Amino acid sequence: MSHELMFFGGFIIFIILMLAIDLGLFSKGDKPVSFRAAAIMSAVWVLFALAFGLVLYFWGNELHNIHDIARLKEIITKNLHNIQIIESDLAASIQIYNKNLTIEYLTGYVVEYALSVDNIFVMVLLFSSFGIPEKYYHKVLVWGIIGAVLLRCIFIFVGAALIAKFGWILYVFGAFLVFTGINMFINRNTEEEVDPQNHRVVKFASKYFKVTPKLDGGHFFHVENGVKYMTPLFLVLLVIEFTDLVFAVDSIPAIFSITKDPYIVFFSNIFAVLGLRSMFFLLVNVIHKFHYLKVGLAFLLVFIGAKMLLHGWLEQLGFKTIHSLIIIVGILAISIIASLVYPKKENLTN
């Protein structure tokens, strides 16, 4: 068995165990998630993500079974790592490689975690539009995040294969991210609305399946006179999966601007997605206070897209992944601080 498969298999086993605990597959009953529980699990997921970064820092070379200079040079060339090694010193070269791999992972994690916040804005809107009681949020997000993990796994490795075969596709990704960022900035103050009856996913489901407008407790399906109907709970799950698919079109290319190693893309992306459920319950009641976050995410996407378009020129200037991490964290910090220092003015009506 290859080292990649061993790393990947171990990671998947760990994720399954954590999903069982964090997402409550073993719990019974439907009840709202408290702020305290959400804060604890958010902290736990962040600590696990950071701990995995330490694993990469000390043993990152084991991912691709790197134990000689020839193998190290092969992986650096294959994944386009922007580093200089010391060919006469294997130990020092591996240390340089592991440090860079860790920075790429952490930068990708921060990018995905930040973009996931935009997902929360949409989730809040979807639950409200579909009239889903708060006590059922947890169950929908359980299956929503499991679906997101599976879909992103496919997206990431397909994307890596495309990049390996068609290098020019990076420029397509870059242009798309710049366009998305500019569009997000232009529409930053636009109030988003969801019409459950006319949403394309609901229309598709209603056309091919039996649908009932009534909730049946926490059940995704309702059986009446021997006929199985989809409930609004299942419909909102389908819409959330579709929405995450749309978000993945932005977020996955964004991480490929940081690293071309598909395994690092996968690890950073999945850790961020798995923390989304607890982050949702942590921020659901205060997310509106960070009104400049959309602006920050817009600048973030433009920066990442521009970096993809100009990567050759930037490498010649000595631009490293650590510089990207500093800029990304700076953009997010400024948008959050600005939101708190300059709170959004409430419209006063008589």
Secondary structure, 3 states (H helix, E strand, C coil): CCHHHHHHHHHHHHHHHHHHHHCCCCCCCCCCCCHHHHHHHHHHHHHHHHHHHHHHHHHHHHHHCCCCHHHHHHHHHHCCCCCCCCCCCHHHHHHHHHHHHHHHHHHHHHHHHHHHHHHHHHHHHHHHHCCCCHHHHHHHHHHHHHHHHHHHHHHHHHHHHHHHHCCCHHHHHHHHHHHHHHHHHHCCCCCCCCCCCCCHHHHHHHHHCCECCCCCCCCCEEEECCEEEECHHHHHHHHHHHHHHHHHHHHHHHHHCCCCCHHHHHHHHHHHHHCHHHHHHHHCCCHHHCCCHHHHHHHHHHHHHHHHHCHHHHHHCCCCHHHHHHHHHHHHHHHHHHHHHCCCCCCCCC
